[in-house]
Amino acid sequence: MSENIESLLLKQRYWDIFAVPRNSSVEGACRIMDKNRIGALLVYCSDTNDPQDLEGILTERDVIELIARKGIESLKDEVQEIMSKNIISVTPQCSKIDALDLMIENQIRHLAVMDQDKLVGILSMRDLIKQL
């Protein structure tokens, strides 16, 4: 059995990559995360409207910190105001253990999976732990 990320992606029956434009409301992004039972959304440039033109990632943690600091009315803010701009990624050839180590080292729970600068998936810590 292969121990890299690519093998994990191939086992998925479907691999939806959920992304929103940077000018989306935080509330709208929360609705997408809730509906799809996911903990993060990739954020792309609203100007190009190209999901491959990534600018950041929005996580549940970002939303909680926003509400804690600014209150519930801040859900009307745009995603770009709270997204993390530093997208940490791996390639499909990365080992599952190295991906998990990267998450632990950076205190994150989601990684973008990039193949030659093209987004091919998003990986959660839950996905990795299920496989290990």
C-alpha positions in Angstrom: 0.0 0.0 0.0 1.4 3.4 -1.0 1.9 5.8 1.9 1.7 9.0 0.0 -1.1 11.6 -0.3 -1.9 10.6 -3.9 -3.1 7.2 -2.8 -5.4 8.9 -0.2 -6.8 11.1 -2.9 -7.4 8.1 -5.2 -9.4 6.3 -2.5 -11.9 9.1 -2.3 -15.1 8.4 -4.2 -15.3 12.1 -4.9 -13.0 14.9 -4.1 -14.8 18.2 -3.9 -12.6 21.3 -3.5 -14.6 24.0 -1.8 -13.5 27.5 -2.5 -15.0 31.0 -2.3 -14.0 34.4 -3.7 -12.2 36.7 -1.3 -15.1 39.2 -1.3 -17.6 36.6 0.0 -19.2 37.3 3.4 -17.9 35.3 6.3 -21.5 34.2 7.0 -21.9 32.8 3.4 -18.6 30.9 3.9 -19.9 29.5 7.2 -23.0 28.3 5.4 -20.9 26.4 2.8 -18.7 24.8 5.5 -21.8 23.8 7.5 -23.7 22.4 4.5 -20.7 20.3 3.4 -19.5 19.4 6.9 -16.0 20.8 6.3 -13.7 22.9 8.4 -12.0 25.0 5.8 -12.5 26.8 2.5 -9.8 27.9 0.1 -10.1 31.5 -1.0 -9.4 32.8 -4.5 -9.1 36.1 -6.2 -12.5 37.7 -6.9 -11.0 39.8 -9.7 -9.9 36.8 -11.8 -12.8 34.6 -10.5 -10.4 31.6 -11.0 -10.5 29.0 -8.2 -6.9 28.2 -9.2 -5.8 31.8 -8.3 -5.5 31.0 -4.6 -5.1 33.8 -2.1 -5.7 32.2 1.3 -7.6 29.7 3.4 -10.5 30.3 5.8 -10.9 28.0 8.7 -13.4 27.4 11.5 -10.7 28.8 13.9 -10.6 32.1 11.9 -14.3 32.5 12.2 -14.3 31.8 16.0 -11.5 34.3 16.6 -13.4 36.9 14.5 -16.6 36.5 16.5 -14.7 36.5 19.8 -12.9 39.8 18.9 -15.6 41.7 17.0 -19.0 40.0 17.8 -21.6 38.2 15.8 -22.2 41.2 13.5 -18.8 40.7 12.1 -20.1 37.7 10.1 -21.0 40.4 7.5 -17.3 41.1 7.0 -15.6 39.8 3.8 -13.6 36.6 4.0 -10.4 38.4 2.9 -10.4 40.3 6.2 -9.8 37.2 8.2 -8.4 34.5 5.9 -4.9 33.2 6.5 -2.8 34.3 3.5 -0.1 31.7 4.0 -1.4 28.6 2.4 0.7 25.6 3.4 0.6 22.9 0.8 2.0 19.5 -0.1 2.3 17.6 -3.3 0.5 14.3 -4.1 3.9 12.6 -3.7 4.3 13.7 -0.1 4.1 11.0 2.5 1.1 10.8 4.9 3.5 11.0 7.8 5.3 14.1 6.4 1.9 15.8 5.8 0.8 15.1 9.4 4.2 16.4 10.7 3.7 19.6 8.7 0.3 20.1 10.2 1.6 19.6 13.7 4.6 21.8 13.1 2.4 24.7 11.8 -0.5 24.1 14.2 -3.0 23.7 11.3 -5.6 21.1 10.4 -5.8 21.6 6.6 -3.3 21.4 3.7 -3.8 22.3 0.1 -2.6 19.6 -2.2 -0.8 21.1 -5.2 0.5 19.4 -8.3 2.8 21.7 -10.4 1.1 24.8 -9.1 -2.4 23.4 -9.8 -4.8 22.8 -6.9 -5.8 19.1 -6.8 -7.3 18.7 -3.4 -7.5 19.8 0.2 -6.5 17.5 3.0 -7.7 17.6 6.6 -6.0 16.1 9.6 -9.1 13.9 10.0 -8.4 12.4 6.5 -4.9 11.6 7.5 -5.6 10.1 10.9 -8.3 7.8 9.4 -5.6 6.4 7.1 -2.8 6.0 9.7 
